[in-house]
Amino acid sequence: MTKKLSPTKQKIIDFLDKSPNSSTKVIIDYLEISKQAAQKHLKELLEMGLISKRGSPPKVYYEKINRDFKAELSSKTSFKSTNSDEFNSNDQESIQENFALFTSDGQILKGLEGFGKWCEDRDFSVEDYAQKYAEIVTKYNSYKNSSNLIDATNKAKETYKDQCFLDKLYYSEFSAYEIFGRTKLYSYLLYGKQSEDKKLIKATVSEIKENIFRLVIEQKIDAVGFIPPTVPRKIQFQKEFEKILNLPLPLIKIEKIRGEVLIPQKTLKSPKERIENSISTIVVTEQRNFSRILLIDDFVGSGATLNFTAQKLKAKFPSIQTIIGYAISGTPNGVINHSQKFEVVSEA
C-alpha cells in the first residue's frame, strides 16, 4: 500500500509533473513557504524515490520520477519462492542497501531508483534481475568474516610466495559483481578519487570507518601508515582518507619519490613493472620502531605497493612483529576463485 503524501508533498509532485527540471527557488516561490520547510519536503521526497535531483549547489534542479520501480517490484508475484511477499521484501532491502548507479551526466541514483534505471537502460526485467542481484550480493557477502572484512591473505601469499611480506591482507568490499559490474563502495571510491569530490570521499570513508577501527582493536595495531598517492591531484583521496579517519595512532612516514618523469602505477600494464615501480619509488622515512603496523591503501590492484612497502618496513625495522594490509576495495579473483592471483587493474 502506497503511503499517502501530505498536501505540501503532493503539491510538489503535481508541480514537478507539469514543470520538470525546476530549481529550488522556483519550487519555494510556488509553494510560498520557507526555504527550510521546502528543503525538508524535497529531501523526504528524494528518500521516498518519488523525485530526482540533478546538479549541485547553487544549480540544483528537481523532477518527478514517472516510473515507480518500487511499486513495480512489489507487485510482482512470479518469484520462485514459497513466500513471494517476503522474497520481494528481501530483494528490495538488498537493492536499497547495496546498489548505486553513477549516470553519464554525473548523478548518483541509489537503491531502487538506480536499479530501475539500470534495468530500463538494458531492457531487463526489474523483477528477474532484482532476484539475481540479491542472490549475487548474498554469495559475495559470504566471503566476509565476522568483522565484515574480506580476507585476501591467501591471495597475497599465492601471488608473491616467499616474497610476500604482508602477514595479513583485508579489504572491505569487492570491486565488482558478475552481471552488475562495479559495487556501490568501489564506485564511490573510484569517482570520489577521480573527481576529487570531498563529499563523495567522505561518504566512502564513512562506509568503512567501523571496519578499520575494529581491525585496529582486534589486531592490537600500534601504528598506521597510508600509501602515498602517485597521481598529482589537488585533492588527494589518501590525504582526505587519513584526515577523515583520524585514527588515534602514530602515523608512519612513507613517501613516494619520482624520477625525471612521473609514472603513475596504474599506467603500468604488467605485475613485474608494478613491482619494480613500488620498490624504486616508495621510501620509508620513519625513524620510530613499532610492533604491529596497519598499512592502508584505497584499492588493491596488483597488491605490489602494499606488499613491497611492507618489505621496506621489515628491512628497516627487523623487530616488527606483524604488518597488516588493508584496502577499501579489491577484485574478487583469488578470493572467490582461488586458482587466480592478483591481477593488474588500472581503473582506481
C-alpha positions as CSV (number, residue, x, y, z in Angstrom):
1,M,0.0,0.0,0.0
2,T,1.4,3.4,-1.0
3,K,1.8,5.9,1.8
4,K,-0.4,8.9,1.4
5,L,1.5,12.1,0.8
6,S,1.0,15.3,2.8
7,P,-0.8,18.1,0.9
8,T,2.5,20.0,0.5
9,K,4.4,17.0,-0.8
10,Q,1.6,16.2,-3.2
11,K,1.6,19.8,-4.4
12,I,5.3,19.5,-5.1
13,I,4.8,16.3,-7.1
14,D,2.0,17.8,-9.1
15,F,4.0,20.9,-9.8
16,L,7.1,18.9,-11.0
17,D,4.9,16.7,-13.1
18,K,3.9,19.9,-15.1
19,S,7.2,21.8,-14.6
20,P,10.1,19.3,-14.7
21,N,13.7,20.5,-14.0
22,S,12.6,23.2,-11.6
23,S,15.1,24.8,-9.3
24,T,14.7,25.0,-5.5
25,K,13.9,28.8,-5.8
26,V,11.2,28.1,-8.3
27,I,9.6,25.5,-6.1
28,I,9.9,27.7,-3.0
29,D,8.2,30.6,-4.8
30,Y,5.4,28.3,-6.0
31,L,4.8,26.8,-2.5
32,E,5.1,30.2,-0.7
33,I,6.8,28.5,2.3
34,S,10.2,29.0,3.9
35,K,13.4,27.6,2.3
36,Q,14.0,25.3,5.3
37,A,10.5,23.8,5.0
38,A,10.7,23.3,1.3
39,Q,14.1,21.6,1.6
40,K,12.8,19.3,4.2
41,H,9.9,18.2,1.9
42,L,12.3,17.8,-1.1
43,K,14.7,15.7,1.0
44,E,11.9,13.4,2.1
45,L,10.6,13.0,-1.4
46,L,14.1,12.2,-2.7
47,E,14.4,9.5,0.0
48,M,11.0,8.1,-1.0
49,G,12.2,7.8,-4.6
50,L,9.4,10.0,-5.9
51,I,11.6,12.8,-7.3
52,S,15.2,13.1,-8.6
53,K,17.7,15.8,-8.2
54,R,20.3,16.9,-10.8
55,G,23.2,19.2,-10.4
56,S,25.0,20.6,-7.3
57,P,24.6,23.8,-5.4
58,P,23.9,26.5,-6.4
59,K,22.4,25.0,-9.6
60,V,20.1,22.2,-8.4
61,Y,17.0,21.0,-10.3
62,Y,14.3,18.6,-9.4
63,E,11.9,16.5,-11.4
64,K,9.2,13.9,-10.8
65,I,10.1,10.2,-11.3
66,N,7.4,8.9,-13.5
67,R,8.1,5.2,-13.1
68,D,7.6,3.8,-9.6
69,F,10.1,0.9,-9.6
70,K,9.4,0.1,-6.0
71,A,5.7,-0.4,-6.7
72,E,6.6,-2.4,-9.9
73,L,8.9,-4.7,-7.9
74,S,6.4,-5.1,-5.1
75,S,3.5,-6.0,-7.4
76,K,5.4,-9.0,-9.0
77,T,4.2,-12.4,-7.9
78,S,6.2,-14.8,-10.1
79,F,9.3,-15.1,-7.9
80,K,10.2,-18.7,-7.3
81,S,9.6,-18.6,-3.6
82,T,7.1,-20.1,-1.2
83,N,6.5,-16.6,0.2
84,S,6.8,-14.1,-2.6
85,D,6.0,-11.1,-0.4
86,E,8.8,-11.9,1.9
87,F,11.1,-12.7,-1.0
88,N,10.3,-9.4,-2.7
89,S,11.0,-7.5,0.5
90,N,14.4,-9.2,0.9
91,D,15.3,-8.3,-2.7
92,Q,14.2,-4.7,-2.2
93,E,16.2,-4.4,1.0
94,S,19.4,-5.7,-0.7
95,I,19.0,-3.3,-3.6
96,Q,18.3,-0.3,-1.3
97,E,21.3,-1.0,0.8
98,N,23.8,-2.1,-1.9
99,F,23.0,-0.6,-5.3
100,A,24.1,2.8,-6.7
101,L,24.2,3.9,-10.3
102,F,26.5,6.7,-11.4
103,T,24.9,8.1,-14.6
104,S,26.8,9.5,-17.5
105,D,25.7,13.1,-16.6
106,G,27.1,12.8,-13.1
107,Q,24.1,11.8,-11.0
108,I,24.1,9.2,-8.2
109,L,20.9,7.2,-8.3
110,K,20.7,5.0,-5.1
111,G,18.7,1.9,-4.3
112,L,15.6,1.1,-6.3
113,E,15.7,4.3,-8.3
114,G,19.2,3.4,-9.6
115,F,18.4,-0.2,-10.1
116,G,15.3,0.5,-12.1
117,K,17.2,2.9,-14.3
118,W,19.9,0.3,-14.8
119,C,17.3,-2.3,-15.8
120,E,15.5,0.2,-18.1
121,D,18.7,1.1,-19.9
122,R,19.3,-2.6,-20.7
123,D,15.6,-3.5,-21.3
124,F,15.9,-6.0,-18.4
125,S,13.0,-7.2,-16.2
126,V,13.3,-5.5,-12.9
127,E,11.7,-8.5,-11.2
128,D,14.1,-11.1,-12.7
129,Y,17.2,-9.0,-12.1
130,A,16.3,-8.0,-8.6
131,Q,16.3,-11.7,-7.6
132,K,19.6,-12.2,-9.4
133,Y,21.1,-9.2,-7.7
134,A,20.1,-10.3,-4.2
135,E,21.5,-13.8,-4.8
136,I,24.8,-12.4,-6.0
137,V,25.2,-10.0,-3.1
138,T,24.4,-12.8,-0.7
139,K,27.1,-15.0,-2.4
140,Y,29.8,-12.3,-2.3
141,N,28.9,-11.3,1.3
142,S,29.5,-14.9,2.3
143,Y,33.2,-14.3,1.8
144,K,33.3,-11.7,4.6
145,N,34.5,-12.7,8.0
146,S,32.9,-11.9,11.4
147,S,34.4,-8.5,11.3
148,N,32.7,-7.8,7.9
149,L,36.0,-7.9,6.1
150,I,37.2,-9.9,3.1
151,D,40.4,-11.9,3.9
152,A,42.7,-11.8,0.9
153,T,45.8,-13.1,2.7
154,N,45.9,-16.3,0.7
155,K,45.6,-14.3,-2.5
156,A,48.7,-12.3,-1.5
157,K,50.7,-15.4,-0.4
158,E,49.8,-17.2,-3.6
159,T,50.8,-14.3,-5.7
160,Y,54.1,-13.4,-4.1
161,K,55.1,-16.8,-2.5
162,D,58.3,-16.3,-0.5
163,Q,58.3,-12.7,-1.5
164,C,55.1,-12.0,0.4
165,F,55.8,-9.5,3.3
166,L,52.3,-8.9,4.4
167,D,51.2,-11.0,7.3
168,K,47.5,-10.4,6.6
169,L,45.6,-8.6,3.9
170,Y,41.9,-7.4,4.1
171,Y,39.5,-5.3,2.2
172,S,36.0,-4.1,2.9
173,E,34.3,-4.8,-0.4
174,F,34.9,-6.4,-3.8
175,S,35.3,-4.1,-6.7
176,A,32.6,-5.7,-8.9
177,Y,29.8,-8.3,-9.1
178,E,29.2,-10.5,-12.0
179,I,26.5,-9.2,-14.4
180,F,26.0,-5.9,-12.4
181,G,29.6,-4.5,-12.6
182,R,31.1,-2.1,-10.0
183,T,29.9,-2.3,-6.4
184,K,28.5,0.7,-4.7
185,L,31.5,1.1,-2.4
186,Y,34.0,0.8,-5.3
187,S,32.0,3.3,-7.4
188,Y,32.1,5.8,-4.5
189,L,35.9,5.2,-4.2
190,L,36.6,5.5,-8.0
191,Y,34.5,8.6,-8.7
192,G,35.4,10.3,-5.4
193,K,39.1,9.8,-6.2
194,Q,38.9,10.8,-9.9
195,S,36.6,13.8,-9.5
196,E,38.4,15.0,-6.3
197,D,35.0,15.3,-4.7
198,K,35.3,15.7,-0.9
199,K,31.7,14.9,-0.2
200,L,32.0,11.6,-2.1
201,I,35.3,10.8,-0.4
202,K,33.7,11.4,3.0
203,A,30.8,9.1,2.1
204,T,33.2,6.4,1.0
205,V,35.2,6.6,4.3
206,S,32.0,6.6,6.4
207,E,31.1,3.3,4.8
208,I,34.2,1.6,6.1
209,K,35.4,3.5,9.1
210,E,33.9,1.0,11.5
211,N,35.7,-1.8,9.7
212,I,39.1,-0.2,10.3
213,F,38.5,0.8,13.9
214,R,37.5,-2.8,14.6
215,L,40.6,-4.1,12.8
216,V,42.9,-1.8,14.8
217,I,41.4,-3.1,18.1
218,E,41.3,-6.8,17.2
219,Q,44.9,-6.8,15.8
220,K,46.3,-4.6,18.6
221,I,47.7,-2.2,16.0
222,D,50.2,0.4,17.4
223,A,50.9,2.4,14.3
224,V,49.3,3.2,10.9
225,G,50.8,4.1,7.5
226,F,48.9,5.4,4.4
227,I,50.3,4.5,1.0
228,P,51.1,7.9,-0.7
229,P,49.3,8.8,-3.9
230,T,51.0,8.6,-7.2
231,V,48.8,10.7,-9.5
232,P,49.1,14.5,-8.9
233,R,45.7,15.9,-7.8
234,K,44.6,19.0,-5.9
235,I,42.5,16.9,-3.6
236,Q,44.2,13.6,-2.8
237,F,42.0,10.7,-1.7
238,Q,44.5,9.2,0.6
239,K,45.1,12.5,2.4
240,E,41.4,13.1,2.9
241,F,41.0,9.4,3.9
242,E,43.7,9.9,6.6
243,K,42.1,13.2,7.8
244,I,38.5,11.8,8.0
245,L,39.5,8.5,9.6
246,N,41.6,10.4,12.3
247,L,43.0,7.2,13.9
248,P,44.4,7.9,17.4
249,L,47.7,6.2,16.4
250,P,51.2,7.3,15.4
251,L,51.4,7.9,11.7
252,I,54.3,6.2,9.9
253,K,56.1,8.4,7.4
254,I,56.1,6.9,3.9
255,E,57.0,8.9,0.8
256,K,56.6,8.5,-2.9
257,I,59.5,9.7,-5.0
258,R,59.8,10.3,-8.7
259,G,62.4,10.1,-11.4
260,E,62.7,12.5,-14.3
261,V,59.2,11.6,-15.4
262,L,56.3,10.7,-13.0
263,I,55.0,7.2,-13.9
264,P,51.7,6.6,-12.1
265,Q,51.5,2.9,-11.2
266,K,48.0,2.5,-12.7
267,T,49.5,3.1,-16.2
268,L,51.8,0.1,-15.9
269,K,50.5,-3.0,-17.7
270,S,52.3,-5.9,-16.0
271,P,52.8,-7.1,-12.4
272,K,56.6,-7.1,-12.9
273,E,56.5,-3.4,-13.9
274,R,54.3,-2.6,-10.9
275,I,56.7,-4.4,-8.5
276,E,59.7,-2.5,-9.9
277,N,57.7,0.8,-9.5
278,S,56.8,0.0,-5.9
279,I,60.4,-1.0,-5.0
280,S,62.0,2.0,-6.6
281,T,59.6,4.8,-5.7
282,I,58.3,4.0,-2.2
283,V,60.6,5.3,0.6
284,V,60.1,4.7,4.3
285,T,61.4,7.8,6.1
286,E,60.0,6.8,9.5
287,Q,62.6,6.6,12.3
288,R,60.5,5.2,15.1
289,N,60.0,1.4,15.6
290,F,56.6,-0.2,16.1
291,S,55.4,-3.7,16.6
292,R,52.1,-4.1,14.8
293,I,51.5,-1.9,11.8
294,L,48.4,-1.3,9.7
295,L,49.2,-0.2,6.1
296,I,46.2,1.4,4.4
297,D,45.6,1.8,0.6
298,D,42.5,2.7,-1.2
299,F,42.4,-0.1,-3.7
300,V,44.3,-3.4,-4.3
301,G,45.1,-4.0,-7.9
302,S,48.3,-6.0,-8.3
303,G,49.0,-5.7,-4.5
304,A,52.6,-4.7,-5.2
305,T,52.6,-1.4,-3.4
306,L,51.3,-2.7,-0.1
307,N,53.5,-5.8,-0.3
308,F,56.7,-4.1,-1.0
309,T,56.1,-1.2,1.3
310,A,55.8,-3.9,4.0
311,Q,59.1,-5.3,2.8
312,K,60.8,-1.9,3.2
313,L,59.4,-1.6,6.7
314,K,60.5,-5.0,7.8
315,A,64.0,-4.4,6.3
316,K,64.4,-1.2,8.2
317,F,62.9,-2.5,11.5
318,P,63.6,-6.2,11.8
319,S,61.8,-6.3,15.2
320,I,58.4,-5.6,13.6
321,Q,56.1,-8.5,14.5
322,T,53.1,-8.0,12.1
323,I,52.2,-5.9,9.1
324,I,48.6,-6.0,8.1
325,G,47.5,-4.5,4.7
326,Y,44.0,-3.0,4.3
327,A,42.3,-1.6,1.2
328,I,38.8,-0.2,0.8
329,S,38.2,-2.5,-2.2
330,G,39.8,-5.3,-4.2
331,T,39.0,-7.6,-7.0
332,P,37.1,-11.0,-6.4
333,N,39.7,-13.1,-8.3
334,G,41.9,-15.0,-6.0
335,V,39.3,-14.9,-3.2
336,I,36.2,-16.3,-4.9
337,N,38.3,-18.2,-7.4
338,H,41.4,-19.5,-5.6
339,S,43.2,-20.5,-8.7
340,Q,43.7,-16.9,-9.7
341,K,46.1,-14.4,-8.2
342,F,46.3,-10.6,-8.1
343,E,45.8,-9.0,-11.5
344,V,46.7,-5.7,-13.0
345,V,43.7,-3.3,-12.6
346,S,44.0,0.3,-13.9
347,E,40.7,1.9,-13.0
348,A,41.4,3.1,-9.5
